[in-house]
Amino acid sequence: MRSPDMLLRTRSRLPDVVSALKRGIHMDMRRSTQLREITELSRQMLEKAQNREWDRVAELEARRRELVILCFRVPTSRQEAAAVAASIQEILRLNHAVTELGRDCKERLSRELHAHKVGRAASEAYLNCTR
């Protein structure tokens, strides 16, 4: 049988245990919320990339990066692992789409710049011949 002293010590620790459990549950909910926000920011980045709003993509990416750092400051628990992995896969898929759009835009701009340089060189050559 437990002594009255032992019961008092156990009861006095109960709020600490309950508090720790609540923090653990809160962390799971917070991580879930953060992952949803990261995914939503990734979707917004893709939308802006599709509209060629690259300055906005960069702003969203900076916000997303901060949230990712906060989200993974604490290691993922085994219980969260599958859900976290699924979220990460979706975020990576969206990120890949943004990257592809960025690559396509860069190539298009490169071709346009090259055409502009060729046109400018041709104009200069023509002007030099007419002088």
MILUMDO-299018 format. One line per 10 residues: their letters; for each residue z, x, y of N, C-alpha, C, O. Coordinates in Angstrom, 1 decimal, always signed. Each point is the difference from the previous one (the first is absolute). Last residue first. Example, Ala and Ser with C-alpha at 12.3 -4.5 7.8 and 13.67 -1.06 7.14 Angstrom:
<sites>
sa = +7.1:+12.8:-2.2:+0.0:+0.9:+1.1:+0.8:-0.8:+1.1:+0.1:+0.5:+1.1; -0.2:-0.2:-6.8:+0.0:-0.9:+1.2:+0.0:+0.9:+1.2:+0.7:+1.0:+0.0
</sites>
This chain:
<sites>
rtcnlyaesa = -93.1:+26.7:+54.3:+0.4:+0.7:+1.2:-1.0:+1.1:+0.3:+0.2:+0.7:+1.0; -0.1:-3.6:-4.9:-0.6:-0.6:+1.1:+0.3:+0.7:+1.3:-0.6:-0.4:+1.1; +2.5:+1.7:-5.3:-1.5:+0.2:-0.1:-0.7:-0.6:+1.2:-1.0:+0.4:+0.4; +5.7:-0.8:-0.9:-0.3:+1.4:+0.2:-1.5:+0.2:-0.1:-0.5:+0.9:+0.8; +2.2:-5.2:-1.8:+0.2:+0.3:+1.5:-0.4:+1.4:+0.3:-0.6:+0.3:+1.0; +0.5:-1.6:-5.5:-1.1:-0.7:+0.7:+0.1:+0.3:+1.5:-1.0:+0.4:+0.7; +4.4:+1.1:-3.5:-1.2:+0.8:-0.3:-1.2:-0.6:+0.8:-0.8:+0.7:+0.6; +4.9:-3.0:-0.4:+0.1:+1.3:+0.7:-1.3:+0.8:-0.2:-0.5:+0.6:+0.9; +1.0:-4.6:-3.3:-0.2:-0.3:+1.4:+0.0:+1.3:+0.8:-0.8:+0.2:+0.9; +1.7:+0.2:-5.5:-1.4:-0.4:+0.2:-0.3:-0.3:+1.5:-1.0:+0.5:+0.6
argvkhahle = +5.4:+0.3:-1.9:-0.7:+1.2:-0.1:-1.5:-0.2:+0.3:-0.7:+0.8:+0.6; +3.5:-4.6:-0.9:+0.3:+0.8:+1.2:-0.8:+1.3:+0.0:-0.5:+0.4:+1.1; +0.3:-3.1:-4.9:-0.7:-0.6:+1.1:+0.2:+0.7:+1.3:-0.9:+0.2:+0.8; +3.2:+1.3:-4.5:-1.4:+0.3:-0.2:-0.8:-0.7:+1.1:-0.9:+0.7:+0.5; +5.5:-1.5:-0.6:-0.3:+1.4:+0.3:-1.5:+0.4:-0.1:-0.5:+0.7:+0.8; +1.9:-5.1:-2.1:+0.2:+0.2:+1.5:-0.3:+1.4:+0.4:-0.7:+0.3:+1.0; +0.8:-1.3:-5.6:-1.2:-0.6:+0.6:+0.1:+0.2:+1.5:-1.1:+0.3:+0.7; +4.9:+1.0:-3.0:-1.1:+0.9:-0.3:-1.3:-0.5:+0.6:-0.8:+0.8:+0.6; +4.6:-3.5:-0.2:+0.1:+1.2:+0.8:-1.1:+1.0:-0.2:-0.6:+0.6:+0.9; +0.8:-4.4:-3.7:-0.4:-0.4:+1.4:+0.1:+1.2:+0.9:-0.8:+0.2:+0.9
rslrekcdrg = +2.2:+0.4:-5.3:-1.5:-0.2:+0.0:-0.4:-0.3:+1.4:-1.0:+0.5:+0.5; +5.6:-0.2:-1.2:-0.6:+1.3:-0.1:-1.5:-0.1:+0.1:-0.7:+0.8:+0.6; +3.2:-4.8:-0.8:+0.1:+0.7:+1.3:-0.6:+1.4:+0.0:-0.6:+0.4:+1.0; +0.7:-2.7:-5.1:-0.9:-0.7:+1.0:+0.1:+0.6:+1.3:-1.1:+0.3:+0.6; +4.1:+1.3:-3.8:-1.3:+0.4:-0.3:-1.1:-0.7:+0.9:-0.9:+0.7:+0.4; +5.4:-1.9:+0.1:-0.1:+1.4:+0.4:-1.5:+0.4:-0.3:-0.6:+0.7:+0.8; +1.9:-4.9:-2.3:-0.1:+0.0:+1.5:-0.3:+1.4:+0.5:-0.8:+0.2:+0.9; +1.7:-0.8:-5.5:-1.3:-0.6:+0.4:-0.2:+0.1:+1.5:-1.1:+0.3:+0.4; +5.3:+1.0:-2.0:-1.0:+1.0:-0.4:-1.4:-0.5:+0.4:-0.8:+0.7:+0.5; +4.4:-3.7:+0.2:+0.1:+1.2:+0.9:-1.1:+1.0:-0.3:-0.7:+0.5:+0.9
letvahnlrl = +1.2:-4.1:-3.9:-0.6:-0.5:+1.3:+0.0:+1.2:+1.0:-1.0:+0.1:+0.7; +3.2:+0.8:-4.7:-1.5:-0.1:-0.2:-0.7:-0.5:+1.2:-1.0:+0.5:+0.4; +5.7:-0.4:-0.3:-0.5:+1.4:+0.0:-1.5:+0.0:-0.2:-0.8:+0.7:+0.6; +3.1:-4.8:-1.0:+0.0:+0.5:+1.4:-0.6:+1.4:+0.1:-0.8:+0.2:+0.9; +1.5:-1.9:-5.2:-1.1:-0.8:+0.7:-0.1:+0.4:+1.5:-1.1:+0.1:+0.5; +4.6:+1.8:-3.1:-1.3:+0.5:-0.4:-1.2:-0.7:+0.7:-0.9:+0.6:+0.4; +5.3:-2.2:+0.3:-0.2:+1.2:+0.7:-1.4:+0.7:-0.4:-0.6:+0.5:+0.9; +2.0:-4.4:-3.2:-0.3:-0.3:+1.4:-0.3:+1.2:+0.8:-1.0:+0.1:+0.8; +2.5:+0.5:-5.2:-1.3:-0.6:+0.0:-0.5:-0.3:+1.4:-1.1:+0.2:+0.3; +5.5:+1.4:-0.8:-1.0:+1.1:-0.3:-1.4:-0.6:+0.0:-1.0:+0.6:+0.5
ieqisaavaa = +4.6:-3.6:-0.2:-0.1:+0.8:+1.2:-1.1:+1.1:-0.1:-0.8:+0.2:+0.9; +1.8:-2.7:-4.8:-0.7:-0.8:+1.0:-0.2:+0.7:+1.3:-1.0:+0.0:+0.6; +3.6:+2.2:-3.9:-1.4:-0.1:-0.4:-0.8:-0.9:+1.0:-1.2:+0.4:+0.3; +5.8:-0.1:+0.3:-0.6:+1.3:+0.4:-1.5:+0.0:-0.4:-0.9:+0.4:+0.7; +3.6:-4.1:-2.0:-0.2:+0.1:+1.4:-0.8:+1.2:+0.5:-0.9:-0.1:+0.8; +2.2:-0.2:-5.3:-1.1:-1.0:+0.3:-0.3:+0.0:+1.5:-1.1:-0.1:+0.4; +4.7:+2.8:-1.8:-1.3:+0.6:-0.5:-1.1:-1.0:+0.3:-1.1:+0.4:+0.5; +5.5:-1.9:+0.3:-0.4:+1.0:+1.0:-1.4:+0.6:-0.4:-0.8:+0.2:+0.9; +2.7:-3.2:-3.9:-0.4:-0.7:+1.2:-0.5:+1.0:+1.1:-0.9:-0.3:+0.7; +2.7:+2.1:-4.7:-1.3:-0.7:-0.3:-0.5:-0.7:+1.3:-1.2:+0.1:+0.3
aeqrstpvrf = +5.5:+2.2:-0.1:-1.2:+0.9:-0.2:-1.3:-0.8:-0.2:-1.0:+0.4:+0.6; +5.8:-1.9:+0.0:-1.0:-0.2:+1.1:-1.3:+0.7:-0.3:-1.0:-0.4:+0.6; +4.8:+0.9:-3.4:-0.2:-1.5:+0.0:-1.1:-0.3:+1.0:-0.8:-0.9:-0.2; +2.4:+5.3:-0.2:-0.8:-0.3:-1.2:-0.4:-1.5:+0.1:-1.1:-0.4:-0.4; +2.1:+2.7:+5.0:+0.7:-0.2:-1.2:-0.9:-0.4:-1.1:-1.2:-0.3:+0.2; +0.1:+3.4:+4.3:-0.2:-1.3:-0.7:+0.8:-0.1:-1.3:+0.1:+1.0:-0.7; +1.3:+2.3:+5.0:-0.8:-0.1:-1.2:-0.1:-1.5:-0.5:+1.0:-0.7:+0.1; -0.3:+1.7:+5.1:+0.9:-0.1:-1.2:-1.0:-0.1:-1.2:-0.9:-0.8:+0.0; -1.3:+1.1:+4.0:+1.1:+1.0:+0.2:+1.0:+0.0:-1.1:+0.6:+1.1:-0.3; -4.7:-3.8:+1.0:+0.2:+0.9:-1.1:+1.0:+1.1:+0.3:+0.0:+1.0:-0.7
clivlerrra = -1.2:-4.5:+3.9:+0.0:-0.7:-1.3:+0.4:+1.0:-1.2:+0.7:-0.4:-0.9; -1.3:+2.1:+5.4:+1.2:-0.8:-0.1:+0.1:-0.6:-1.4:+1.1:+0.0:-0.6; -5.1:+2.2:+1.6:+1.1:+1.0:-0.1:+1.4:-0.8:-0.1:+0.8:+0.5:-0.8; -4.6:-3.1:+1.4:-0.1:+0.6:-1.4:+1.2:+1.0:-0.1:+0.7:+0.1:-1.0; -1.4:-2.1:+5.2:+0.6:-0.9:-0.9:+0.0:+0.5:-1.5:+1.0:-0.2:-0.7; -3.1:+2.7:+4.2:+1.4:-0.1:+0.2:+0.7:-0.9:-1.0:+1.1:+0.3:-0.5; -5.8:-0.1:+0.3:+0.6:+1.3:-0.4:+1.5:+0.0:+0.2:+0.8:+0.4:-0.9; -3.3:-4.1:+2.6:+0.1:+0.0:-1.5:+0.7:+1.2:-0.5:+0.8:-0.1:-0.9; -1.9:-0.1:+5.5:+1.1:-0.9:-0.3:+0.3:-0.1:-1.5:+1.1:+0.0:-0.5; -4.8:+2.5:+1.8:+1.2:+0.7:+0.5:+1.2:-0.9:-0.3:+1.1:+0.5:-0.4
eleavrdwer = -5.3:-2.3:-0.4:+0.3:+1.0:-1.0:+1.3:+0.8:+0.4:+0.8:+0.3:-0.9; -2.6:-3.5:+3.9:+0.5:-0.6:-1.2:+0.5:+1.0:-1.1:+1.0:-0.2:-0.6; -3.3:+1.8:+4.4:+1.3:-0.5:+0.4:+0.7:-0.7:-1.2:+1.2:+0.3:-0.2; -5.7:+1.2:-0.5:+1.0:+1.1:+0.2:+1.4:-0.4:+0.4:+1.0:+0.5:-0.5; -4.5:-3.7:+0.3:+0.3:+0.4:-1.4:+1.1:+1.2:+0.1:+0.9:+0.0:-0.8; -2.7:-1.6:+4.8:+1.0:-0.9:-0.5:+0.4:+0.4:-1.4:+1.2:-0.1:-0.4; -4.6:+2.5:+2.4:+1.2:+0.3:+0.7:+1.1:-0.9:-0.5:+1.2:+0.4:-0.2; -5.6:-1.1:-1.4:+0.7:+1.1:-0.6:+1.3:+0.4:+0.7:+0.9:+0.5:-0.6; -4.2:-4.6:-0.2:+1.0:+0.2:+1.0:+0.9:+1.1:-0.4:+1.1:-0.2:-0.4; -5.0:-2.1:-1.9:-0.2:+1.3:+0.7:+0.9:+0.2:+1.2:-0.3:+0.6:+1.0
nqakelmqrs = +0.1:-4.2:-4.5:-0.4:-0.3:+1.4:-0.3:+1.3:+0.8:-0.2:-0.1:+1.2; +1.9:+0.4:-5.5:-1.2:-0.7:-0.2:-0.6:-0.4:+1.3:-1.2:-0.2:+0.1; +5.4:+2.3:-0.1:-1.1:+1.0:-0.4:-1.3:-0.8:-0.1:-1.1:+0.5:+0.3; +4.9:-3.1:+0.4:-0.4:+0.7:+1.3:-1.1:+1.0:-0.3:-0.9:+0.2:+0.8; +2.7:-2.4:-4.5:-0.7:-1.0:+0.9:-0.5:+0.7:+1.2:-1.1:-0.2:+0.5; +3.8:+2.7:-3.4:-1.3:-0.2:-0.6:-0.8:-1.0:+0.9:-1.2:+0.2:+0.3; +5.6:+0.6:+0.9:-0.8:+1.2:+0.2:-1.4:-0.2:-0.5:-0.9:+0.4:+0.6; +4.1:-3.7:-1.5:-0.5:-0.1:+1.4:-0.8:+1.3:+0.4:-1.0:-0.1:+0.7; +2.9:-0.1:-5.0:-1.0:-1.0:+0.1:-0.6:-0.1:+1.5:-1.2:-0.2:+0.2; +4.9:+3.0:-1.0:-1.2:+0.6:-0.6:-1.2:-1.0:+0.0:-1.1:+0.4:+0.3
letierlqts = +5.3:-1.8:+1.2:-0.5:+0.9:+1.0:-1.3:+0.7:-0.6:-1.0:+0.2:+0.7; +3.4:-3.0:-3.6:-0.6:-0.8:+1.1:-0.7:+0.9:+1.0:-1.1:-0.3:+0.5; +3.6:+2.3:-3.9:-1.3:-0.6:-0.6:-0.7:-0.8:+1.1:-1.2:+0.1:+0.2; +5.4:+1.6:+0.9:-0.9:+1.2:-0.2:-1.4:-0.6:-0.5:-1.0:+0.5:+0.5; +4.6:-3.5:-0.2:-0.5:+0.3:+1.3:-1.0:+1.2:-0.1:-1.0:+0.0:+0.8; +3.0:-1.3:-4.8:-0.8:-1.1:+0.5:-0.6:+0.3:+1.4:-1.2:-0.2:+0.3; +4.4:+3.1:-2.1:-1.3:+0.2:-0.7:-1.0:-1.1:+0.4:-1.2:+0.2:+0.1; +5.6:-0.4:+1.7:-0.8:+1.1:+0.5:-1.3:+0.2:-0.7:-1.0:+0.3:+0.7; +3.9:-3.6:-2.3:-0.5:-0.3:+1.3:-0.8:+1.1:+0.6:-1.1:-0.3:+0.5; +3.3:+1.2:-4.5:-1.0:-1.0:-0.3:-0.7:-0.4:+1.3:-1.2:-0.1:+0.1
rrmdmhigrk = +4.9:+2.9:+0.2:-1.2:+0.7:-0.5:-1.1:-0.9:-0.2:-1.2:+0.3:+0.3; +5.3:-2.2:+0.9:-0.6:+0.7:+1.1:-1.2:+0.8:-0.4:-1.0:+0.0:+0.7; +3.4:-2.3:-4.0:-0.7:-0.9:+0.8:-0.6:+0.7:+1.2:-1.1:-0.4:+0.4; +3.7:+3.0:-3.2:-1.2:-0.5:-0.8:-0.8:-1.0:+0.9:-1.2:+0.1:+0.0; +5.3:+1.5:+1.8:-1.0:+1.0:-0.1:-1.3:-0.4:-0.7:-1.1:+0.3:+0.4; +4.8:-3.2:-0.4:-0.6:+0.1:+1.3:-1.1:+1.0:+0.1:-1.1:-0.2:+0.5; +3.8:-0.1:-4.3:-0.9:-1.1:+0.0:-0.8:+0.0:+1.3:-1.2:-0.2:+0.1; +4.5:+3.4:-0.5:-1.0:+0.3:-1.0:-1.1:-1.1:+0.0:-1.2:+0.2:+0.0; +5.1:-0.8:+2.7:-0.9:+1.1:+0.6:-1.2:+0.2:-1.0:-1.1:+0.2:+0.5; +4.5:-3.0:-2.1:-0.8:-0.7:+1.1:-1.0:+1.0:+0.6:-1.2:-0.3:+0.3
lasvvdplrs = +4.3:+2.0:-3.4:-1.0:-0.8:-0.7:-1.0:-0.7:+1.1:-1.2:-0.1:-0.2; +4.9:+2.5:+1.8:-1.0:+0.9:-0.6:-1.1:-0.8:-0.7:-1.2:+0.4:+0.1; +4.9:-2.7:+1.6:-0.8:+0.5:+1.1:-1.2:+0.9:-0.5:-1.1:-0.1:+0.4; +4.3:-1.5:-3.5:-0.9:-1.1:+0.4:-0.9:+0.5:+1.2:-1.2:-0.3:+0.0; +4.4:+3.3:-1.5:-1.0:-0.2:-1.1:-0.9:-1.1:+0.5:-1.3:+0.2:-0.2; +4.9:+0.7:+3.0:-0.9:+1.1:+0.0:-1.2:-0.2:-1.0:-1.1:+0.3:+0.2; +4.6:-3.5:+0.0:-0.9:-0.1:+1.1:-1.0:+1.2:+0.1:-1.1:-0.2:+0.4; +4.5:+0.4:-3.9:-1.1:-1.1:-0.1:-0.9:-0.1:+1.2:-1.2:-0.1:-0.2; +5.2:+3.0:-0.2:-1.3:+0.6:-0.2:-1.1:-1.1:-0.2:-1.2:+0.3:+0.2; +5.8:-1.5:+0.1:-0.4:+0.6:+1.3:-1.3:+0.7:-0.1:-0.7:+0.2:+1.1
rtrllmdpsr = +2.6:-2.1:-5.0:-0.4:-1.0:+1.0:-0.4:+0.6:+1.3:-1.0:-0.5:+0.6; +2.6:+3.4:-3.8:-1.3:-0.5:-0.5:-0.5:-1.1:+1.0:-1.1:+0.0:+0.3; +5.4:+1.9:+0.4:-1.1:+1.0:+0.3:-1.3:-0.6:-0.4:-1.0:+0.3:+0.7; +4.7:-2.9:-1.7:-0.2:+0.1:+1.5:-1.1:+0.9:+0.3:-0.9:-0.2:+0.9; +2.3:-0.1:-5.4:-0.8:-1.2:+0.5:-0.3:+0.0:+1.5:-1.0:-0.4:+0.4; +3.7:+3.8:-2.3:-1.4:+0.2:-0.4:-0.8:-1.2:+0.4:-1.2:+0.1:+0.4; +5.8:-0.3:+0.4:-0.6:+1.0:+0.9:-1.5:+0.2:-0.4:-0.9:+0.1:+0.9; +3.6:-2.9:-3.5:-0.3:-0.6:+1.2:-0.7:+1.0:+1.0:-0.9:-0.4:+0.8; +0.2:+1.4:-6.0:+1.2:-0.1:+0.9:-0.4:-0.7:+1.3:-1.2:+0.0:+0.3; -1.1:-0.9:-5.2:-0.1:+0.8:+1.2:+1.3:-0.2:+0.9:+0.6:-1.1:+0.0
m = -1.1:+0.9:-5.6:+0.0:-0.8:+1.2:+0.0:+0.9:+1.2:+0.6:+1.1:+0.1
</sites>
